[in-house]
Amino acid sequence: MTTLAKPEEAPAPSGGASFLSVRDLQVRFSTEDGVVRAVDGLSFDVERGTTLGIVGESGSGKSVTNLAILGLHNPESTEITGSINLAGQELVGAPRRTLEKLRGNTMSMIFQDPLTALSPYHTIGRQIGETFRKHTGASKKEARDRSIEMLTKVGIPQPQTRVDDYPHQFSGGMRQRAMIAMSLVCDPDLLIADEPTTALDVTVQAQILDLLKDLQQELGTAIILITHDLGVVAKTAHNVMVMYAGRAVERGTVREVLKAPQHPYAWGLLSSMPSLAGSVDVPLRPVRGTPPSLINVPAGCPFNPRCDFKEGVLGDRCTTERPEISPATGHGSACHLSVGQKQDIFIDQIQPRLG
Amino acid sequence: MNDQLTLSKADGPSPATPSGEPLLQLTGVQKHFPVMDGFLFKRQVGAVHAVDGIDLTVGTGEAVGLVGESGCGKSTTGRLVTRLLEPTGGQISYQGRDIAHASRKELMPIRSEIQMIFQDPYSSLNPRQTVGAIIGAPMEINGIKPAGGIQKRVQELLETVGLNPEHYNRFPHEFSGGQRQRIGVARALSLEPKLIVADEPVSALDVSIQAQVVNLLQQLQKDLGIAFLFIAHDLAIVRHFSQRVAVMYLGKIVEIADRASLYERPRHPYTHALLSAVPEADPDDNRERIRLAGDVPSPINPPSGCRFRTRCWKAQEKCATEEPPLVQLSGNVAGHLTACHFPEEPGVAGGRDVVLDPALAAMEDEAGAVIPEPRDQQD
């Protein structure tokens, strides 16, 4: 019955300080209705050659975190505090020039919808080459050759002719491949993929995820994969962070988080997903209610209005005291339940449902 | 090669429905959309073969799932069933009456019995109407005067779908995505339909909310005995919801079977590929791994013979010349029909690795030569 897995080290930790290290990141937007605390005290690390999967519902702050890393937020209305350290360089408060040099070169991004992320006015080859020319000063000819090389690498058939095509001439899967080619053209060390496969069909999604995985093995890129699908994370990520209301509620290796989750929200996510092998006669067990507004985050644990396991905590700590993620490293969760309680609840109540 | 023994279809074009009389029967239904070109004088230069001859039955109170990739014609099928579109060929019979080319007038009484739930809860509700007006409109249009008045009935419906009856006077923008989808469900229920066509009803919702809506639909199906045609691309959700599942590819049904048979003993290579591509939240997942090359071909000019052959790893000459019929293969239970000349062995056991994608194959061959990976190479 117990299939709790042993903690497993993430592959290839490069030793020393992490490649990307985010500490106590806070992102706030001022809006007409009040201040939106999109990210509220988030810390995580990503090592070279590994993938961190960030999972959460819409509005949990996963995309905002990554826009803050890339410096793509609107500086007029956004307040960012904390620290984002990329290979020894501090990005919070860094001048625009510095970020421009890093973007596309050291860190790059794959967006969710390739049709809106690509310019309809320029050819695919030109869009891929533009990044390359900007950062390396290469000639048009060199950039074109590089574009063809990248298109070959991501598996576009007949790259020599396709390089002169416009985005509308590509299918959805090919556009996403072109996006990947564009983001990898300067061999970045950090790749942020924001829901890279949500707009794609399952068979194409599987191709793209495998492609990212294989490219990572070849190039040693660190990847942050943002998704709402735990299945995608299970396939591609080494480490997982579950976000809720702008905070990390659970983090650990893929095996730890998916096989022995500790946070009630992670339990809810897992038991609301039907599986291909599970029993079909039991109804799914969704998380009650709806995600909270980030303008008016519930006091104490932000998950407390939707939590079914509050009675396990003595007193009213859930509604008054915000739980910190503990332990500070390794597999941890932000919940007031004791480690033993979490383990018992998961084994007795949650695991049987997962089938 | 595989067993070529195929049993001929026992009873006409439709498989035996396990539960009751067929409520809805599609026979050879086609929908071709014309492609026009030319300046001043438009002429037809081709046709999008969106749905190209499908046979499907839905029994009373039965939930039938329809899965496939985008562009395979599953949504068009849903629109044909509700007669929002007129088929270019074939028959749609509802309770024994052919409604394929029925006029507006003839359709009037049937419209109220076949309802639809749309994919996007944001664009399928009129933002200028209150929830009460939205849910009450179908009753007003059809001249139905429920006992106690329309408002009372709407409030009952709101309660049925898990919303607060006091929300009667609110506007759609005051609700979240999941709640809006519940409003859409309440509207579909207002005429007490016999068949609901649910076109991707949960794909626009967050994971935790998806489960809430799926549970609601399942509850309604059980309690009210409504038949469902559940259209989705998520195989796990379709499996959870439907008793019978049809897999579509480029306008054709390539495999249809009851739930257990389709998911545990799939025969069509495409079904295998689809199932192997579903990401499961289990790091120890060791199902077979099949990676097709490229995307679905254009339905304007579909491949000859078997339409899947351009992406199939078992395709031979026969597949290009001869279109495989949708028949019951030997070793399959009754009602499990497959359209394939060279079907796969039943089962989705792990260990097998079919990689057709050129980029993946190239990189994995290279990697395989340097670092011995635990991943199995292609058979």
Boltz contact constraints between the chains, C-beta under 6 A:
constraints:
  - contact:
      token1: [A, 57]
      token2: [B, 206]
      max_distance: 6.0
  - contact:
      token1: [A, 58]
      token2: [B, 206]
      max_distance: 6.0
  - contact:
      token1: [A, 154]
      token2: [B, 359]
      max_distance: 6.0
  - contact:
      token1: [A, 155]
      token2: [B, 357]
      max_distance: 6.0
  - contact:
      token1: [A, 155]
      token2: [B, 358]
      max_distance: 6.0
  - contact:
      token1: [A, 155]
      token2: [B, 359]
      max_distance: 6.0
  - contact:
      token1: [A, 171]
      token2: [B, 295]
      max_distance: 6.0
  - contact:
      token1: [A, 173]
      token2: [B, 295]
      max_distance: 6.0
  - contact:
      token1: [A, 201]
      token2: [B, 69]
      max_distance: 6.0
  - contact:
      token1: [A, 201]
      token2: [B, 70]
      max_distance: 6.0
  - contact:
      token1: [A, 202]
      token2: [B, 277]
      max_distance: 6.0
  - contact:
      token1: [A, 202]
      token2: [B, 278]
      max_distance: 6.0
  - contact:
      token1: [A, 203]
      token2: [B, 273]
      max_distance: 6.0
  - contact:
      token1: [A, 203]
      token2: [B, 277]
      max_distance: 6.0
  - contact:
      token1: [A, 203]
      token2: [B, 292]
      max_distance: 6.0
  - contact:
      token1: [A, 206]
      token2: [B, 277]
      max_distance: 6.0
  - contact:
      token1: [A, 206]
      token2: [B, 291]
      max_distance: 6.0
  - contact:
      token1: [A, 207]
      token2: [B, 291]
      max_distance: 6.0
  - contact:
      token1: [A, 207]
      token2: [B, 357]
      max_distance: 6.0
  - contact:
      token1: [A, 210]
      token2: [B, 360]
      max_distance: 6.0
  - contact:
      token1: [A, 211]
      token2: [B, 359]
      max_distance: 6.0
  - contact:
      token1: [A, 214]
      token2: [B, 363]
      max_distance: 6.0
  - contact:
      token1: [A, 228]
      token2: [B, 207]
      max_distance: 6.0
  - contact:
      token1: [A, 230]
      token2: [B, 281]
      max_distance: 6.0
  - contact:
      token1: [A, 231]
      token2: [B, 279]
      max_distance: 6.0
  - contact:
      token1: [A, 231]
      token2: [B, 280]
      max_distance: 6.0
  - contact:
      token1: [A, 231]
      token2: [B, 281]
      max_distance: 6.0
  - contact:
      token1: [A, 232]
      token2: [B, 279]
      max_distance: 6.0
  - contact:
      token1: [A, 234]
      token2: [B, 281]
      max_distance: 6.0
  - contact:
      token1: [A, 234]
      token2: [B, 282]
      max_distance: 6.0
  - contact:
      token1: [A, 234]
      token2: [B, 283]
      max_distance: 6.0
  - contact:
      token1: [A, 235]
      token2: [B, 279]
      max_distance: 6.0
  - contact:
      token1: [A, 254]
      token2: [B, 283]
      max_distance: 6.0
  - contact:
      token1: [A, 255]
      token2: [B, 283]
      max_distance: 6.0
  - contact:
      token1: [A, 258]
      token2: [B, 281]
      max_distance: 6.0
  - contact:
      token1: [A, 258]
      token2: [B, 283]
      max_distance: 6.0
  - contact:
      token1: [A, 268]
      token2: [B, 208]
      max_distance: 6.0
  - contact:
      token1: [A, 269]
      token2: [B, 207]
      max_distance: 6.0
  - contact:
      token1: [A, 272]
      token2: [B, 207]
      max_distance: 6.0
  - contact:
      token1: [A, 272]
      token2: [B, 208]
      max_distance: 6.0
  - contact:
      token1: [A, 272]
      token2: [B, 211]
      max_distance: 6.0
  - contact:
      token1: [A, 274]
      token2: [B, 236]
      max_distance: 6.0
  - contact:
      token1: [A, 274]
      token2: [B, 237]
      max_distance: 6.0
  - contact:
      token1: [A, 274]
      token2: [B, 240]
      max_distance: 6.0
  - contact:
      token1: [A, 275]
      token2: [B, 236]
      max_distance: 6.0
  - contact:
      token1: [A, 275]
      token2: [B, 280]
      max_distance: 6.0
  - contact:
      token1: [A, 276]
      token2: [B, 236]
      max_distance: 6.0
  - contact:
      token1: [A, 276]
      token2: [B, 278]
      max_distance: 6.0
  - contact:
      token1: [A, 280]
      token2: [B, 240]
      max_distance: 6.0
  - contact:
      token1: [A, 283]
      token2: [B, 215]
      max_distance: 6.0
  - contact:
      token1: [A, 284]
      token2: [B, 211]
      max_distance: 6.0
  - contact:
      token1: [A, 284]
      token2: [B, 215]
      max_distance: 6.0
  - contact:
      token1: [A, 286]
      token2: [B, 208]
      max_distance: 6.0
  - contact:
      token1: [A, 286]
      token2: [B, 211]
      max_distance: 6.0
  - contact:
      token1: [A, 286]
      token2: [B, 212]
      max_distance: 6.0
  - contact:
      token1: [A, 287]
      token2: [B, 208]
      max_distance: 6.0
  - contact:
      token1: [A, 290]
      token2: [B, 176]
      max_distance: 6.0
